[in-house]
Amino acid sequence: MIRLNIHEAKTHLSRYLEKLTKGEIIILCKRNIPIAEIRPISPERKHKRPIGLASGEFEVTPEFFEPLPEDILAAFNGGNT
């Protein structure tokens, strides 16, 4: 992790771009107080993610589709049913 003050970042940003592409994170500071974080963007996938990666790993039983108990519903509604 690299900490840079704004002036250093403005002056030498191109110097730090290569480090960003290698996965480094830059913490941007104003008068040595962190104000922002600059992270590399993950590369786009070359292939679409296949559907069904967890096929056969678990089974969704019919109980999954039944209504929730009243106490759990109340918790989701702030205690009011």
MIMARDO-948390 format. One line per 5 residues: number of its first residue (from 1); their letters; for each residue z, x, y of C-alpha. Coordinates in steps of 0.5 Angstrom, whole numbers, padded with zeros to 4 digits, always signed. Example, Ala and Ser with C-alpha at 12.3 -4.5 7.8 and 13.67 -1.06 7.14 Angstrom:
BEGIN
1> AS> +0016/+0025/-0009  +0014/+0027/-0002
This chain:
BEGIN
1> MIRLN> +0000/+0000/+0000  -0002/+0003/+0007  +0002/+0001/+0013  -0003/+0001/+0020  -0001/+0000/+0027
6> IHEAK> -0007/-0004/+0030  -0009/+0002/+0034  -0010/+0006/+0028  -0014/+0000/+0024  -0018/-0001/+0030
11> THLSR> -0020/+0006/+0031  -0021/+0008/+0024  -0022/+0002/+0020  -0029/+0004/+0017  -0024/+0010/+0014
16> YLEKL> -0020/+0005/+0010  -0025/+0000/+0007  -0027/+0005/+0001  -0019/+0005/+0000  -0020/-0003/+0000
21> TKGEI> -0025/-0003/-0005  -0021/+0001/-0010  -0016/-0004/-0010  -0011/-0002/-0004  -0007/-0007/+0000
26> IILCK> -0007/-0005/+0008  -0001/-0008/+0012  -0003/-0009/+0019  +0003/-0008/+0024  +0004/-0009/+0031
31> RNIPI> +0009/-0004/+0034  +0011/-0002/+0027  +0013/-0010/+0025  +0008/-0012/+0019  +0004/-0018/+0022
36> AEIRP> -0002/-0019/+0017  -0004/-0016/+0010  -0011/-0014/+0008  -0013/-0015/+0001  -0020/-0013/-0003
41> ISPER> -0024/-0020/-0005  -0024/-0020/-0012  -0032/-0019/-0014  -0036/-0025/-0016  -0036/-0026/-0024
46> KHKRP> -0043/-0024/-0027  -0043/-0030/-0032  -0040/-0037/-0032  -0033/-0037/-0035  -0034/-0041/-0042
51> IGLAS> -0031/-0047/-0043  -0026/-0048/-0049  -0023/-0042/-0049  -0016/-0045/-0052  -0020/-0049/-0057
56> GEFEV> -0016/-0050/-0063  -0010/-0047/-0059  -0006/-0053/-0058  -0006/-0061/-0060  -0005/-0066/-0054
61> TPEFF> -0001/-0072/-0058  -0002/-0079/-0056  +0005/-0079/-0053  +0002/-0074/-0048  -0001/-0081/-0045
66> EPLPE> +0005/-0085/-0045  +0009/-0087/-0039  +0014/-0082/-0036  +0022/-0084/-0037  +0025/-0088/-0031
71> DILAA> +0029/-0082/-0029  +0024/-0077/-0029  +0019/-0082/-0025  +0025/-0083/-0020  +0026/-0075/-0019
76> FNGGN> +0018/-0075/-0017  +0020/-0081/-0012  +0026/-0077/-0009  +0031/-0082/-0013  +0027/-0088/-0011
81> T> +0024/-0092/-0017
